[in-house]
Amino acid sequence: MSKRGDKKNVYLLGASSLLNDMGSEMITPILPFFIQSLGGGGLATGLISGLREGLSSLLKLIGGWLSDKKGSRLGIVFFGYIMSAILKLFIGIAQTSTQIIGFVSLERVGKVRDAPRDAIIARMKGKNGHYFGLHEMFDKLGGVLGTIIVLLLFWTLNLDFRTITIIAAGISMFSIIPLFMVKDKQTKKIKTNLFQSIKKLELNLKVTVLLLAFFALANFGLYMFFLLRVKEITGSATIPLVLYALFNLIIAIFAKRIGKYSDIWSKRKIIISGYILFSIICISFVFINNILLLTIFFALYGVVIAMTEPVQRSLIAEISGKEKGTAIGLYYFSIGIATVIGGVIAGYLWDISPSIMYYYLATLGIIFTIAFYKYTK
């Protein structure tokens, strides 16, 4: 396939992610309220977070390996987006909080698409940082649009949670359309099972994945605690949602530019710089009580995500061999498991003292920065 065809694939996959994430980010902010309206409490909300991340992590690994085994990736990507849209619809028609937990967890089956999709993007040798950043831009723009839409539907038009969720499912269904124009390139099929495929991966790749997973203990979805902090100070539920839209917009603005720069400079140095900034932000949140400063540092956290998440995926794709699906899937699996564990630890520390949690996260960031610099190449 020509470079022009590969570039077109990135834009088409980005469009699919944008539409799917519009639907997802319409549901995410209202999900706790929807659960409460059906009689669910904090346990139900906590179960959803853990089940979603744990299940999606395993499925991303399996999806990546299957795409290597089949020698084709697009079919799995199709399946993932279709399942995600259908199960969003089931969330909308759920009648109990238990059903919501089940359907939200099953919706993660759609994440089987992530590693095969990234393996398609990774074909752009020498420029994959740019194109991973471009894809991240589309993804986060979808988040911005979804958050804005839910603000309009809920706070302006006063639509109920169920109706908004069904509308979100309809929007996500459109994510399938761009995939019909994606050109999939057949690769050599692998004959090894999942565990054999992981074992064959190079040592440097495994060390890099392990270190990135270690940092995920700190960078586990920290924005949720930032939003809680904003809500505590302002007493408003609307302001945190506006800041969440800003957060996604900042990522969208910087991801493509930073990704492109990572191809020219050094992916490792950009990742390390991102984690140094992360540690500074965490320490700063101990002392900040001003909404303007909170907004500025929350925006800076968006820059951190732009400097790390797409660049990390690009780095893994770059240092992996022929079995890119398995390598990227292992990365997603390791990050996902660490995220679940990190969220539990941070939540426990938050209940003791938010300051203790932020110091703990800053310390992890510093340790990771040193280890990543020393043990990766």
C-alpha positions as CSV (number, residue, x, y, z in Angstrom):
1,M,0.0,0.0,0.0
2,S,1.2,3.5,-0.8
3,K,2.1,6.1,1.8
4,R,-0.9,8.1,0.6
5,G,-3.2,5.1,1.3
6,D,-1.7,4.6,4.7
7,K,-2.2,8.3,5.5
8,K,-5.8,8.1,4.3
9,N,-6.3,5.1,6.6
10,V,-5.2,7.2,9.6
11,Y,-7.8,9.9,8.8
12,L,-10.5,7.3,8.4
13,L,-9.7,5.5,11.6
14,G,-9.5,8.9,13.3
15,A,-13.0,9.8,12.1
16,S,-14.3,6.5,13.5
17,S,-12.7,7.2,16.8
18,L,-14.2,10.7,16.8
19,L,-17.7,9.5,16.3
20,N,-17.4,6.6,18.7
21,D,-15.9,8.9,21.4
22,M,-18.7,11.5,20.9
23,G,-21.1,8.8,22.0
24,S,-18.9,7.5,24.8
25,E,-18.2,10.9,26.3
26,M,-22.0,11.7,26.3
27,I,-22.5,8.7,28.5
28,T,-19.5,8.9,30.9
29,P,-20.4,12.2,32.7
30,I,-24.0,11.1,33.4
31,L,-23.3,7.4,34.2
32,P,-23.1,7.9,38.0
33,F,-26.3,9.9,38.0
34,F,-28.1,7.2,35.8
35,I,-27.0,4.5,38.2
36,Q,-28.3,6.5,41.1
37,S,-31.6,7.1,39.4
38,L,-32.1,3.3,39.2
39,G,-31.2,2.7,42.9
40,G,-27.5,2.0,42.6
41,G,-24.9,3.4,45.0
42,G,-21.2,4.0,45.3
43,L,-20.4,0.2,45.1
44,A,-22.1,0.0,41.7
45,T,-20.2,3.0,40.4
46,G,-16.9,1.5,41.7
47,L,-17.6,-1.9,40.2
48,I,-18.1,-0.4,36.8
49,S,-14.7,1.4,36.8
50,G,-12.8,-1.8,37.8
51,L,-14.8,-4.2,35.5
52,R,-14.5,-1.8,32.5
53,E,-10.7,-1.4,32.7
54,G,-10.0,-5.0,33.7
55,L,-12.1,-6.5,30.9
56,S,-10.9,-4.1,28.2
57,S,-7.3,-4.6,29.1
58,L,-7.5,-8.4,28.4
59,L,-9.5,-7.9,25.3
60,K,-7.0,-5.4,23.8
61,L,-4.3,-8.0,24.3
62,I,-6.4,-10.8,22.7
63,G,-7.4,-8.5,19.8
64,G,-3.8,-7.6,19.0
65,W,-2.7,-11.2,19.1
66,L,-5.6,-12.3,16.9
67,S,-4.8,-9.7,14.3
68,D,-1.3,-11.1,14.1
69,K,-2.6,-14.6,13.9
70,K,-5.1,-13.9,11.2
71,G,-2.7,-11.7,9.2
72,S,-5.5,-9.1,8.9
73,R,-6.7,-6.4,11.3
74,L,-9.7,-4.6,9.9
75,G,-12.3,-7.3,10.6
76,I,-11.5,-7.1,14.3
77,V,-11.7,-3.3,14.2
78,F,-15.1,-3.5,12.6
79,F,-16.3,-5.9,15.2
80,G,-15.1,-3.7,18.0
81,Y,-16.9,-0.6,16.8
82,I,-20.1,-2.4,16.1
83,M,-20.2,-4.1,19.5
84,S,-19.5,-0.8,21.3
85,A,-22.4,0.9,19.5
86,I,-24.9,-1.9,20.1
87,L,-24.1,-2.2,23.8
88,K,-24.4,1.5,24.3
89,L,-28.0,1.1,23.2
90,F,-28.5,-1.7,25.7
91,I,-27.2,0.7,28.5
92,G,-29.9,3.1,27.4
93,I,-32.7,0.6,27.8
94,A,-31.4,-1.0,31.0
95,Q,-34.0,-1.1,33.8
96,T,-31.8,-1.7,36.9
97,S,-28.4,-0.6,38.1
98,T,-27.2,-4.3,37.9
99,Q,-28.1,-4.3,34.2
100,I,-26.2,-1.1,33.7
101,I,-23.1,-2.7,35.3
102,G,-23.4,-5.7,33.0
103,F,-23.9,-3.7,29.8
104,V,-21.2,-1.1,30.6
105,S,-18.8,-3.9,31.3
106,L,-19.7,-5.8,28.1
107,E,-19.4,-2.5,26.1
108,R,-15.7,-2.9,26.7
109,V,-15.7,-5.8,24.3
110,G,-15.5,-3.1,21.7
111,K,-12.0,-2.3,22.9
112,V,-10.8,-5.5,21.2
113,R,-10.3,-3.1,18.2
114,D,-7.6,-0.9,19.8
115,A,-4.4,-2.9,19.2
116,P,-5.3,-3.9,15.6
117,R,-6.3,-0.3,14.8
118,D,-2.9,0.9,16.2
119,A,-1.1,-1.7,14.2
120,I,-2.6,-0.3,11.1
121,I,-1.5,3.2,12.1
122,A,2.0,1.9,12.8
123,R,2.6,1.2,9.1
124,M,3.8,4.8,8.7
125,K,7.5,4.1,9.4
126,G,9.4,7.2,10.5
127,K,6.2,9.2,10.9
128,N,4.1,7.0,13.2
129,G,4.5,9.6,16.1
130,H,2.8,12.2,13.9
131,Y,0.0,9.8,13.0
132,F,-0.6,8.5,16.5
133,G,-0.8,12.1,17.6
134,L,-3.2,12.8,14.8
135,H,-5.4,9.9,15.8
136,E,-5.3,11.1,19.4
137,M,-6.4,14.5,18.2
138,F,-9.5,13.0,16.5
139,D,-10.2,10.9,19.6
140,K,-10.1,13.9,22.0
141,L,-12.1,16.1,19.7
142,G,-14.8,13.5,19.9
143,G,-14.6,13.8,23.7
144,V,-15.0,17.5,23.5
145,L,-18.0,17.4,21.2
146,G,-19.6,14.6,23.3
147,T,-19.2,16.6,26.5
148,I,-20.7,19.8,24.9
149,I,-23.6,17.8,23.5
150,V,-24.4,16.2,26.8
151,L,-24.3,19.7,28.5
152,L,-26.8,21.0,25.9
153,L,-29.1,17.9,26.1
154,F,-29.1,17.6,29.9
155,W,-28.7,21.1,31.3
156,T,-30.4,23.0,28.5
157,L,-33.0,20.7,27.0
158,N,-33.6,18.8,30.2
159,L,-33.5,15.4,28.5
160,D,-33.4,12.4,30.8
161,F,-30.4,10.0,31.2
162,R,-32.0,7.2,29.2
163,T,-32.8,9.4,26.2
164,I,-29.3,10.9,26.2
165,T,-27.7,7.4,26.3
166,I,-29.8,6.2,23.4
167,I,-28.9,9.3,21.3
168,A,-25.2,8.5,22.2
169,A,-25.6,5.0,20.9
170,G,-27.0,6.3,17.6
171,I,-24.1,8.7,17.2
172,S,-21.6,5.8,17.9
173,M,-23.2,3.7,15.2
174,F,-22.0,6.2,12.6
175,S,-18.4,5.3,13.6
176,I,-18.7,2.2,11.4
177,I,-19.1,4.1,8.1
178,P,-15.5,5.4,7.6
179,L,-14.2,1.8,8.2
180,F,-15.7,0.7,4.8
181,M,-13.1,2.9,3.1
182,V,-10.0,1.7,5.1
183,K,-7.6,-0.5,3.2
184,D,-6.3,-3.4,5.1
185,K,-2.9,-4.9,4.2
186,Q,-2.5,-8.6,4.7
187,T,0.5,-9.6,6.8
188,K,2.2,-12.9,7.4
189,K,0.1,-15.1,9.7
190,I,1.6,-16.2,13.0
191,K,1.2,-19.8,14.2
192,T,2.1,-19.3,17.9
193,N,-0.4,-19.1,20.7
194,L,-0.8,-16.0,22.8
195,F,1.7,-16.8,25.5
196,Q,4.3,-18.0,23.0
197,S,3.8,-14.7,21.0
198,I,4.4,-12.6,24.2
199,K,7.5,-14.7,25.1
200,K,9.0,-14.0,21.6
201,L,8.8,-10.2,22.1
202,E,12.2,-8.5,22.5
203,L,13.5,-7.8,26.0
204,N,13.8,-4.1,25.4
205,L,10.1,-4.0,24.5
206,K,9.0,-5.9,27.6
207,V,11.1,-3.6,29.9
208,T,9.6,-0.5,28.3
209,V,6.1,-1.9,28.7
210,L,6.8,-2.8,32.3
211,L,8.1,0.7,33.1
212,L,5.1,2.4,31.3
213,A,2.8,0.2,33.3
214,F,4.5,1.3,36.5
215,F,3.8,4.9,35.7
216,A,0.2,4.0,35.0
217,L,-0.1,3.4,38.7
218,A,0.2,7.2,39.0
219,N,-1.4,8.3,35.7
220,F,-4.6,6.2,36.1
221,G,-7.2,8.7,35.1
222,L,-6.2,11.4,37.5
223,Y,-8.5,13.9,35.9
224,M,-11.4,12.4,37.9
225,F,-9.7,13.6,41.2
226,F,-8.9,17.0,39.6
227,L,-12.6,17.3,38.8
228,L,-13.6,16.3,42.3
229,R,-11.3,19.0,43.6
230,V,-12.9,21.6,41.3
231,K,-16.4,20.6,42.5
232,E,-15.3,20.9,46.1
233,I,-14.1,24.5,45.6
234,T,-16.9,25.7,43.3
235,G,-19.8,23.7,44.6
236,S,-20.9,23.3,40.9
237,A,-21.3,20.1,38.9
238,T,-21.4,22.1,35.6
239,I,-17.9,23.7,35.9
240,P,-16.1,20.4,36.2
241,L,-17.8,19.2,33.0
242,V,-16.7,22.4,31.2
243,L,-13.1,21.9,32.4
244,Y,-13.3,18.3,31.3
245,A,-14.2,19.6,27.8
246,L,-11.3,22.0,28.0
247,F,-9.0,19.2,29.1
248,N,-9.9,17.1,26.0
249,L,-9.5,20.1,23.8
250,I,-6.0,20.8,25.1
251,I,-5.0,17.2,24.3
252,A,-6.5,17.5,20.8
253,I,-4.6,20.7,20.1
254,F,-1.2,19.5,21.3
255,A,-1.3,15.7,20.4
256,K,-0.7,16.0,16.7
257,R,2.1,18.7,17.0
258,I,3.9,16.8,19.8
259,G,3.5,13.5,17.9
260,K,5.1,15.0,14.8
261,Y,7.9,16.5,16.9
262,S,8.6,13.1,18.5
263,D,9.5,11.7,15.1
264,I,12.2,14.4,14.7
265,W,13.5,14.6,18.2
266,S,13.2,11.7,20.7
267,K,10.1,9.9,21.9
268,R,11.9,8.9,25.1
269,K,12.8,12.5,25.9
270,I,9.3,13.7,25.3
271,I,7.8,11.0,27.5
272,I,10.3,11.8,30.3
273,S,9.6,15.5,30.0
274,G,5.9,14.7,30.3
275,Y,6.4,12.8,33.5
276,I,8.5,15.6,35.0
277,L,5.7,18.0,34.3
278,F,3.2,15.5,35.8
279,S,5.1,15.4,39.1
280,I,5.2,19.2,39.2
281,I,1.4,19.4,38.6
282,C,0.7,16.8,41.3
283,I,2.7,18.8,43.9
284,S,1.0,22.0,42.8
285,F,-2.4,20.6,43.4
286,V,-1.6,20.2,47.1
287,F,-1.5,24.0,47.5
288,I,-3.9,25.4,44.9
289,N,-7.3,26.5,46.0
290,N,-7.9,29.1,43.3
291,I,-10.2,28.1,40.4
292,L,-8.2,30.1,37.9
293,L,-4.9,28.3,38.9
294,L,-6.8,25.0,39.0
295,T,-7.9,25.6,35.4
296,I,-4.4,26.4,34.3
297,F,-2.8,23.3,35.9
298,F,-5.7,21.1,34.7
299,A,-5.0,22.4,31.1
300,L,-1.3,21.6,31.7
301,Y,-2.3,18.1,32.7
302,G,-3.9,17.9,29.2
303,V,-0.5,18.7,27.8
304,V,1.0,15.9,29.8
305,I,-1.4,13.4,28.3
306,A,-0.6,14.7,24.8
307,M,3.1,14.2,25.6
308,T,2.7,10.7,26.9
309,E,-0.2,8.6,25.7
310,P,0.1,8.9,21.9
311,V,3.9,9.0,22.1
312,Q,4.0,5.9,24.2
313,R,1.9,4.0,21.7
314,S,4.1,5.2,18.9
315,L,7.2,4.2,20.8
316,I,5.9,0.6,21.4
317,A,5.0,0.3,17.7
318,E,8.4,1.6,16.7
319,I,10.4,-0.9,18.8
320,S,8.2,-3.9,18.2
321,G,9.0,-6.4,15.5
322,K,6.6,-8.1,13.0
323,E,4.0,-9.0,15.7
324,K,2.9,-5.4,16.3
325,G,-0.6,-6.4,17.3
326,T,0.6,-8.6,20.1
327,A,3.2,-5.9,21.3
328,I,0.6,-3.1,21.3
329,G,-1.9,-5.4,22.9
330,L,0.5,-6.3,25.7
331,Y,1.1,-2.6,26.2
332,Y,-2.6,-1.9,26.6
333,F,-3.1,-4.9,28.8
334,S,-0.3,-3.9,31.2
335,I,-1.4,-0.2,31.3
336,G,-5.0,-1.3,32.0
337,I,-4.2,-3.6,34.9
338,A,-1.9,-1.0,36.4
339,T,-4.6,1.6,36.0
340,V,-7.1,-0.4,38.0
341,I,-4.6,-1.0,40.8
342,G,-3.5,2.6,40.7
343,G,-7.0,3.9,41.0
344,V,-7.7,1.7,44.0
345,I,-4.6,2.9,45.8
346,A,-5.1,6.5,45.0
347,G,-8.8,6.4,46.0
348,Y,-7.8,4.9,49.4
349,L,-5.1,7.7,49.9
350,W,-7.7,10.3,48.8
351,D,-10.0,9.3,51.6
352,I,-7.2,9.7,54.1
353,S,-6.0,13.0,52.6
354,P,-5.9,14.4,49.0
355,S,-2.5,15.9,49.8
356,I,-1.0,12.5,50.7
357,M,-2.4,11.2,47.4
358,Y,-0.8,14.0,45.3
359,Y,2.6,13.6,47.1
360,Y,2.4,9.8,46.5
361,L,1.7,10.3,42.8
362,A,4.4,13.0,42.4
363,T,6.9,10.5,44.0
364,L,5.9,7.8,41.6
365,G,6.4,10.2,38.7
366,I,9.9,11.0,39.8
367,I,10.9,7.4,40.4
368,F,9.5,6.4,36.9
369,T,11.4,9.3,35.2
370,I,14.7,8.0,36.6
371,A,14.0,4.4,35.9
372,F,12.7,5.1,32.3
373,Y,15.8,7.2,31.5
374,K,18.2,4.5,33.0
375,Y,16.6,1.2,31.7
376,T,15.2,2.0,28.3
377,K,17.0,2.7,25.0
